[in-house]
Amino acid sequence: MAHSHSHSHSPSGPSPLGPLAAKIVVAALAACAVAVAVGAVLLWPSGHKADIPLPFQNAAGGAVTTEAGHVVSSSTGACGSPSAGAVLTSGPVAAPDTGARCVQTLVAIDSGPNQGATTLLEFSGGPGQPHLAAGDHIRISRQVDNTGTTSYAFYDYERTFPLVLLASVFAVVIVAVARWRGLRALIGIVVAFGVLVVFLLPALRDGAPAVPVSLVASAAILYAVIYLAHGVSLRTSAALLGTLTSMALAAVLSWGAIQFTHLTGLSEDQNNEVAAYLGNVSITGLLLAGFIIGSLGVLNDVTVTQASTVFELAALEPGSRRSVFVGAMRVGRDHIASTVYTLVLAYAGSALPLLLLFSVANRSLGDILTSESVAIEVARSAVGGIALALSVPLTTGIAAILATPRAAER
């Protein structure tokens, strides 16, 4: 024991490694921050407005205008009423009975220039048609043709109040449980969406290269989210450096997976619309950006947990950095196993309609798994899983170097 006590005070012990490693990590993070700032300046979107895609245009070529409305009554009647879609100040006019029956919904217009009037919506009642009942609040699109005639059509359900209520409950629960840290995490979410809306999407719309744009946006989000939610410390710096490195690895893996499996992204309807109406946007680049952005959340979760585990073990365990690393890796392996399930099950849950269609199409399992719609998510999950698995030893190693075990402190 006397020899061990003497060794812990010797210059060759682990204690001097902490300050040196801290300077290296801080310098690396500062260099990354400078690179992100320079990249943001070079890739900043031009601000030019793109033409509105045809499906989202009104009759005059502008953006579709929607107004609030609520359902007054709903009944069946003869199809083809001349009052359908018109601005009404009295009751609707019935159509001649030709045998065809439609669901006719009388809607009160609650906003816009025709507020206080009503309009009549007709639905065939078939699959995919909305089923409206009296009292339902909806959004209706307003169109004005070249003659100045205004017409209305069903656009969507009104979801403002339910979504605001859900978001409010979410924020209250997060702040109640996590206190100030939870509030800072919510601010980080706002910052992340700000980066996506102000920088990432406009830059991709301008036709900027997807990989640099995604890396710059993702790094900016990570700096904001991690330091806002967890504070500025060596612990969070270890997690941030591990996440940044894993994110760069995920970008390389994503590019390789897309090229190797010949993914085009054109199996998704939204991507086809982007290709048709935004010709300067690379669909494979958009797919690649989705891979990178999608990996951030799971990487951030794992790296922060690993860094915290290392620092807690270092504060409690009277051992060496190696024993702290080994102990934290045991936690990391469990985390990898549970998070891999999360990746796969999250995809299976979101793709249930597609999988259901495949299940009744009498196609073999091999055909289903290799079709592009499924292959995209298989590749996304594989890339996320590889980056996740490699982020654990990487972040654990960085944190173990920065954290000083109790034995070294004594």
N, C-alpha and C positions, 0 to 999 in steps of 0.2 A: 504494500500500500504506500510505503514511503517513496518507492521508485515511481509509482503512478502519480503521486502528488507532485513530485519534482518534475516529471515529464510534462504535466499540464502547464507548468510555468516556463517551460523551455521555449526558445524562439521557434523551434520546429513544430510547435503545437498548432492547432487550427485557428487560434484567436486572430493572428494578424491577417488571415485571409479575408475576413469580413470587410474591413475598411477598403482594401484594395479592390475587392470585387464590387463593392458599392460604387466606387468611382468609375469602374469600367461599365457597369450597368447604367449609371446615370449618363455617362458620355454616349453610350449606344442609343439610349432613348432620346437624348437631345439631338443626336445626328438624325435619327428617324423622324423626329418632329420637324427638323429643318427640311428634310427631304419631302415630307408631306406638304409643308407650306409651299415649297418651290413647285411641287407637282400641282397643287391646287391653283397656283397663279398661272402656270403654263397651260393647264387643261380647263381653265375656267370657261364656262359656256358663254357663247357670243351674245345671247339674249334675243336673237332673232326669233320671231314667232313663226311656228310651222303652220302649214295649212291644216284646217280641221278635217280629219278623216270623214269620208262620205257618210258612214253610218251615224256619225255624231253631228251632222249638219242639219239645220232647219231648211225650210224651202228657199230662203234667201242666201244660203251658203254660210250663215253664221252659226254660232253655238246654239244648241237646243236650250230653250227657256222652259223651266218647269215652275209650276205654281202649286200651292197647297189646295187641297179639297177634301171634302168628306162625303161619304155615301149617304144619300137621303133615303133611297129605296132601291130595291132590286126585284125584278120580276121577269117573266118570260113574255115574249110578244113576237109579232111577225118581223122578220129580218128586213133591213133596208129602210128604216125610218129616216125621213129627211131631216129629222132633228139630231141625228147622230153626229156628235162632235161639234155641233153649233152652239153659239151663245144664246141661251134661252132666258127670256124674262117672263114667260108663261109656261104652261104645260107642254110637253113634247107632242109632236104630231105622229099618229100611228101610221104604219105602212100598210099597204094593201096585203091582205092575207093570201100568200101564195103557197102556204103549206110549210115553208121553212121557218123554224122557230129559233130565236136567239135570246140570250140573257141580256136584258136591258137594265142598265144601272143609271139612276139619276144622281148626279153629283153636284153638290154645291161648291162653287168656286170661292175660295177663302183668301186669295191674294191676287195681286196683279191688277191690270186695268179693268178687268171684268169682275172684280170682287163683288159678291152679292148676287150675281147671276147664277144660273145652273147650266149644265150641259148633260147630254145623254151619251153614255158609252154602250156600245154593242159588242157582245162576245159570242162566239159560236158555242162555247161551253165544252169544247174538246180538250184533249190533253195539253198542258202547258198554259191554259187560259187561267187568269186569276178568278178566284171565287170571292166576290165582294158581298159584304152584308151591311145593313144599315148601321151607321155609326163608325165604320172603318175610315181611318184617315189615310189618304193616298196622295201621291204626287202625279200631276197631269201635265203633259207637255203642251205648250202653246205655240201654234204655227200661224203665221200671217202670210198669205199668198200675195201674188203680184197685184191683185185687185183690192187688197186691204182687208180681205175677209179673214176673220180669226176662227180657228178650229182647235179643238182639244182632243187629246187621246190619252189613254192610260199610260203612265210611265213606270211607276213603282209604288210600293207601299211607303208610307211615311214612317221612318224609323228614328227620327231625331231624339224624341223623348226616351224610348227604350235604350238606345245606345248611350245617351248621356247618363241615364240612371245606372246602367251597368258599369260604365267607366267611373262614375262617382263612387259606387260601392267598391270597385276594384282599388281605387286610390285610397279610400278610407281604410280598407282592410290592410293594405300594404303599409300605410303610415302607422296604423294602430299597432301592428306587430313589429315592424322594423324601425319605427320612430324616425329620427332624422335621417338615418341611412336610407330608409324606404322613400322618404321625400326626395332625397338627392337622386335616388335611382329613377324616380318618375321624371325628374328634370332631365336626367340623362336620356330617357326615352324620347322626350320632346326634342332634345338636341339631335338625336339620331335621325328622327323623321325630318328635321330641318335640313340635315346634310343630304338626305336622299332627295328631298323635293327641290332644294335650292341648287345643289351641285350635281349629284349623280344623274338624275333623270334628264335635266337639260343638256348635260355634257354628252350623254349617250344619244339624245335626240339630234345633237349637232353632228353626230358621226364620229366622235372621238374614240380612240382605241379603248376597248372594253377593259383590258387587263390593268393598264395604269390608272384609269378612272376608278375602277372598283377597288384597287389597292389603296389609292389615296383616300377615297370616301370611307372605306372600312377602317383604315388606320385612324382617321380623324374621329370616327365614331368610338373606337376603342379608347383613345386617349380621354375623350369626354366622359364616356360611360364608366370606365373603371375608376378613374380618379374622382369623379363626382360621387359615385355610389360608395366607394370604399376608402376615400381619403388618399392623401399623398404620403407614402411610406415605402420602405424597402420591400415590404410584403406585397403591396399592390404593384410596385415597379417590377418585381420578379414575375408576377402574374401577367403584367402588360407585355414585358419582353418575350415571355413564353408564348403569349397569344399572337403577337405580331409575327414571330418566327413561324408559328404553326399556320398562320393565315397565308404567309408567302408560300409555304409548302402546299397548302390547299389550292392556291392559285395554279401552281405548276401541275399538281395532280389533276385539277379540273381541266386544264388545257389538254393534257395528255389523254385523259379519259374521253373527252369530246372527239379528239382526232382519232384515237384508236378504235372507238366504237362507231365512228361515222354518224354522230348525232347531228341533225340539222335544226331541230326545234320546230320544224314546220308541221308536226303532227298536232300542235296545239292551235286552236282557232285564233287566240289572241296574237300569237306570233305571225300567223298568216295575214292578219289585218295590219300588223306593223310592217310586214314585208310589202304589202300592197300599197299602203298609203304613206309610209315613211321609208322611202327607198334608200336613203343614205344610212340607215341604221342596220348594222350587222346582226342578223338573227343568232348566229353562233356566238357572237360577242355578247349579245343580250343573255343568251343561255349561260355563258361563262360567268357573267356578272351575277346572275342568280345563284350559281353554285357558290361563288365566293361569299356573297352577302348571307346566304343561307347557312353557311358554316360558322358565322360569327357567334351566334348565341350559344351554341353548344360548346364551342371552344372557350368562350369567356367563362362559362359556368365551371368547366373542368379546371381551367388554369387558376382561377381565383380560389377554388376549393383546395387544390393541391398546395398553393402557396400558403394558405392559412394553416393547413395541416402541418406543413413543415415547420413553420414558425411556432405553432403551439407545441409540437413535439420537442423542438429545440429548447423551449422554455421549461419543459417539464422533465425531459429525459436526461439523466446524468451520463451521457455517452458521447460518441464522436459524431462527426457529420455523416459518416458512412451509416451508422445505426439509425440516425434520423432519416436519411434517404431511404433506407430499406423499410422502415416503419411507414413512411408516407407512401411508398409505392404499393404497400399492401392495401391501403385505402384507395389508391388510384386504380388498382386492378378491379376492385369492386365497382368503382365509379364508371370505369370503361364498360363493364358488362351491363350495368343498368342503363347507361346512356345509349349503347348500341340498340337495345330493345326499343328505346324511345324513338330513335331515328326510323327504324323499320316500321313500328306500329303507327307512328304519326303519318307515314306515307300510306299505309294500308287503310287507315281511317279516312283520309282525305280522298282516296282513290276507290272507295267502295262502289260508287256507280259504274265506273269504268270496269272494275273487276267483275261486277255483276253482269254487265253486258258480255264480257269475254266468257263468263261461265256458261252462258246459254248459246254461245256461238259455235259450240262443238269444235273448238280449236284446241290443239295440244298445248300442254303446259310450256313446251319449248317455244312454240310460236308466240304465246302470250308474253313470256318473259323477254323475248328478243324483239318484240314490236317496239317502235320508238317511244310510244306513250309511256310504256312501263320501263323501257331501257333507260330513259332519262332519269327517272326516279331511282332506279337501281344504281346507276352511275353516281347520282348525287349522294345517295346513302353510303356507297362505298368510299367515295372521296371524303365525305364527312367523317366516316368511321376511321379511315386511315389517319387523317389529320388529328382526329381526337386521340387515337391510341398513341401516336408519336408525341403529342403535346404533353402527355402525362410525365414520362421520364425527363423530357426537356425542361418543363417548368419546375418539376421536383428537383432536378439538379441545380438549376439557377437559384432556387430558393434555399437549398441546402448549403450552397456556397455563401449566400448572404446572411443566413441565420447563424448565430453563434450559440452552440449548445452550452448547457449549464456547466459541463465539465471544463470547457474552454474558458468560460467566464471566471470560474474559481481559480 
